[in-house]
Amino acid sequence: MQTAAADSLLRGWRDDLLSGRLSLAGFRQAVTAHVLQQIRCSEVSIWHFTGPVGQRRLVCVAANSQADGWHQRPYDDLLESQFGDYFDELSRTRIVRSDDAWADPRLAGFRDTLVERDVQSLLDVSFAVNGHIYGVICCEQAGHTRTWTATETQWLRSFATALSTQIARARGADQWEKPLPVEVAVR
């Protein structure tokens, strides 16, 4: 898992996005596909924080899965008022690493959804842009529990930092925040 290579890829995708050679959906697809390939989990999604502290929500802006690829299944927004422990952990430590998501008290509010989708392990890393918490890269393992390695965790943290740098450098960074149109909306 090479972070220098990821930095270079992200920089190229950002340049392609800004020049119009790559659509926003294409940028998001490339990012999620790369994480999926590196972490080799069941699904990767990217979420964006909106709203003031205490009333924040996470809105899914991209998702990619091993089974379905870049898919068009929208996911509900996550509200801080419903999932306070999860939001607190992401804000405080910038990571929620759960090898057994069904038993993790930080994810108690998600349990029914996790069980329904058979997601048994989560590795979520938040990232900041210009000093403000901005988004989350979410890696899910379905079908069985998974022990996330220190190497995977560190790579995802580094990748999230590199992604935040490219978003901050993009003149059109506000475009990242917009959900995809309904016809291509994902998780």
N, C-alpha and C positions, 0 to 999 in steps of 0.2 A: 504494500500500500504506500505509494509514493505521494507525499504532499506537494512536492515541487511540481510534479506532473499535473496534479489537480489544479494548482494555482495557474499553470499555463493554459490548461483546458478552460477554466472559468474565465480567464482574461480573453481568450479567443471567442468564447461564446458571448461574452459581454460586448466585445467589439462587433461581432456579427449581429447581435440584437440592435445595437445603436445605429449600425449602418443600414439596417433593414434587410440584411441577408438571412436573418433568422427571426421568426415571429416570437412573441412572448411565450406562446404555447410551446414552440420549439425549444426555446431556452429552458423552460421549466421541464420539458420532457428530457432534454439532454442531462440536466442536473440530476433528476430523480433516477434516470437509467444508470448514470455513473455510480451513484451511491449504491443502488441495487446490485450492480456488478461487483463493487468492492466489498460490501458487507455480506452479500449473499444471503439476504433474509427473504421473507415472503413478500413484503411490501415496503415501499418507501413513500412517504408523503411529506409535503412542505406546507406549513401553516404560517399565517401572518397574524400578529397581534393587532387588535384595534381597540379603541376606547381608553378611558382613563383608568388608572389603578383602582381596583375595587369593582369596576364595571367592565373589565376587559373581556374580550372574546377572542377565540382563535378561529380563523377562517381558513379552510383548506384551499390552497391555490394550485396544488399539483399532486398527483399520485401515480405510481407505477408499481405493478406487481409482477412477480415471477409467473403467476398463472395467467393473468389477463393482459399484461403489458400496460401501456398507457391507456387507462380506462376512463370511462365516462360515468362512473357511479358517484353522484354527489354525496358528501357526508354532511351531517349537521354541524353547525358551529358549536364550539365548546365555550360555555359561559363560565366566567370566574365565580359567579354566585353559586353554580352547581358543582364545580370541580376545584374548590379553593385550595385543597392540599396539593393538587397537581400544579396549579398555577404558582403557589408559594414555592414549591420545590424548584420549578424551572426558573423563577425569578431569583431565588436565593443561591442555588448551586449551579444553575444553568444545565443541569442534567437530571433525567429520570432514567435510571438503569434498573430494570426489573427483569430478573431471570424467571420469576413466577408471577406474572401480572395478575392472575386470578386471586392470589393470596395477598397481594401488596396493598396495605392500607391507603397508600397515596393514590391508588387507582380504584378505590372502592366505588366511586361514582360511575366508573366505566364498566364495572364487572359484567353487567348484563350484556352490554354491547360486545365486550371482549369474548365472552362465552359464546354468544350468538355467531360471531365471526371466527371462532376458534383461535383467536389471537392469544397466545400463551406467554409471550415474552415481548417486552418493549425496550427500546433504547432511543430515548428522545433527548436531543440537545438543542437548547435555545441559543440564539445569537443576537447580537446587538448591532445596530447601525448608528453611527455618530453618537455612541454612548447610551442609546435607548434600546431596551429590549424590543426586538423587531419580529422574530420568527422562530420557528421550531422545525428541525428535521426529525421526522419520526420514522424509526425502523421497527417493523413488526415481524414476529415469527409466529406463524400459524401451524397447527398440527401437533406441535410438541414444544416443551419448554426448551430454552436455550440459555446457556451461560455465555454472556457477552464477554469477550476477552478484553484485556487491557489495551491490546493493539487496536482492536476495532473501536473501542471507546475513544482512544486518543486520536485515531484517524478521523473519526466523525467530528470530534471537537475541532481539529485542525481544518477540516473541510468546511465546517460551518463558519469558522473565522474567515477563511478565504472567500467564501460566498458573501459574507457580510461586507468585506472589503470591496468586492466587485459591485455589489449593489450600491454602496456609498459612492463609488467612483462613477457610476453610470449617471449621465445627465438626466436620463429618464427614469430614475429610480422609483418615482411615484407610480410608474406603470406596473411595477412588480406587485403592488398592493391590490390592484384591481382583480376581483375574481374573474375567472374565465366566463365567457358567455355560456348560457344554459346549455347550448348544443355541444359544448366541449368541456363543461364543468367536470371537475374530478374531486374526489374525496374532500 
